[in-house]
Amino acid sequence: MTDQPDPAARTRLIAFATRRGGGRRPVSPPVERASTLLNDDPAAMRDEGAGPVYGIEDLTAARELRAALADLEGATEAWLVPSGLAAVTVPLIALLRPGDAVLTTDALYGPSRRFLNRHLKARGVGADFHAPDASVADILAALTDRTRLLLIESPASLTFELADVPALAAACRERGVLTVMDNTWAAGLAFRPLDHGVDVSVQALTKYVGGHSDLLMGSIAVAGPAVGRPIAETIEDLGWRVSPDDAWLALRGLRTLPLRYAEQARSALIVAEWLQARPEVARVLYPALPGDPGHDLWRRDYTGAASIFGVVMRGGSEIAAHALMTALELFGLGYSWGGFESLITHETGHLDLRRAPPTLGGELLRLHIGLEDPADLIADLAQGLAAWRNAIR
């Protein structure tokens, strides 16, 4: 892992704000809260070349955020939607029709799985699931005549299996199967799916781009109009936009994304290595950690890592897991990740949603490492592990 997952992005994300030619202006764009946009004469009211005609269209902060994200992702176009889940669901709505099917990992993010099994199934779109650790050959063998789209989440939720994205994208393109990748873990910095042949890259900007756990937003990036046009039309038809205040906050978070991402990854590796050596821990699920099943693939394709990983305890129970969590003082008890604060969740029960739940042999915890000093986080976890030991006696 490099000190900076994308050193060029560190400069570009700031240079985008300081570029010349706009006259005297603030570094960050103004927040424009508007539904009605006034005109000087009737003829100008329908002149789309003069800018947005109504507030549902993107105003300055959203336009600048979209442009910066498109540059970050290497995309021809990027759009904003109200949540990370919406970033996943909009391309599926836009690109799939009754009779089609989606193939995806059995370790898919829970709400995305729910959308497949509830919303799309009711509208005639099927969903098939492959094993989270399936090989490229096994995934391709699972494609059927109905499969229109491969939905990739890499690393996968909770258990963090990596997929060979370049190989899958190339093989799917040969077969006429579209690829959509949830790239929130790499944040557009440590891995750029479009550069590796993926058709659509989506992110939950709620996580790293926002960076402060105070907004909900998603992004959708494409490499060309073939998939971009139906996605743009779907967003237009659904009337989905983000608030100007949230767009401004996300744009602000984007400026410091490379530094936060790299620093949190550095701390995460320190904490993960410490946990891996603990007798209470059976495994740490983190591709950036040497010995992880996905480590070689991560080293080949990624230039950094998110600061979230799974911890499989040695045996235990829900009572013991809750005792550990309750004893912690620095880790927040809450969902999401990518913000400045460390978080911990108990995930064993969520594995039951899978068609083939893994046998881990112990309770599964998920840790997100924030910007606190890793030595302080380790000391906090040590007292949590003491509470775990007391609970399993």
Secondary structure as GFF3:
##gff-version 3
##sequence-region A 1 393
A	DSSP	alpha_helix	7	18	.	.	.	ID=ss1
A	DSSP	three_ten_helix	42	46	.	.	.	ID=ss2
A	DSSP	three_ten_helix	48	50	.	.	.	ID=ss3
A	DSSP	alpha_helix	60	73	.	.	.	ID=ss4
A	DSSP	beta_strand	77	81	.	.	.	ID=ss5
A	DSSP	alpha_helix	84	95	.	.	.	ID=ss6
A	DSSP	beta_strand	101	105	.	.	.	ID=ss7
A	DSSP	alpha_helix	110	114	.	.	.	ID=ss8
A	DSSP	pi_helix	115	120	.	.	.	ID=ss9
A	DSSP	alpha_helix	121	122	.	.	.	ID=ss10
A	DSSP	beta_strand	126	130	.	.	.	ID=ss11
A	DSSP	alpha_helix	136	141	.	.	.	ID=ss12
A	DSSP	beta_strand	147	153	.	.	.	ID=ss13
A	DSSP	alpha_helix	165	175	.	.	.	ID=ss14
A	DSSP	beta_strand	178	182	.	.	.	ID=ss15
A	DSSP	three_ten_helix	193	196	.	.	.	ID=ss16
A	DSSP	beta_strand	200	204	.	.	.	ID=ss17
A	DSSP	beta_strand	218	222	.	.	.	ID=ss18
A	DSSP	alpha_helix	225	238	.	.	.	ID=ss19
A	DSSP	alpha_helix	244	255	.	.	.	ID=ss20
A	DSSP	alpha_helix	257	276	.	.	.	ID=ss21
A	DSSP	beta_strand	281	285	.	.	.	ID=ss22
A	DSSP	alpha_helix	295	301	.	.	.	ID=ss23
A	DSSP	beta_strand	308	313	.	.	.	ID=ss24
A	DSSP	alpha_helix	318	327	.	.	.	ID=ss25
A	DSSP	beta_strand	332	333	.	.	.	ID=ss26
A	DSSP	beta_strand	343	346	.	.	.	ID=ss27
A	DSSP	three_ten_helix	348	353	.	.	.	ID=ss28
A	DSSP	beta_strand	364	368	.	.	.	ID=ss29
A	DSSP	alpha_helix	374	392	.	.	.	ID=ss30
###
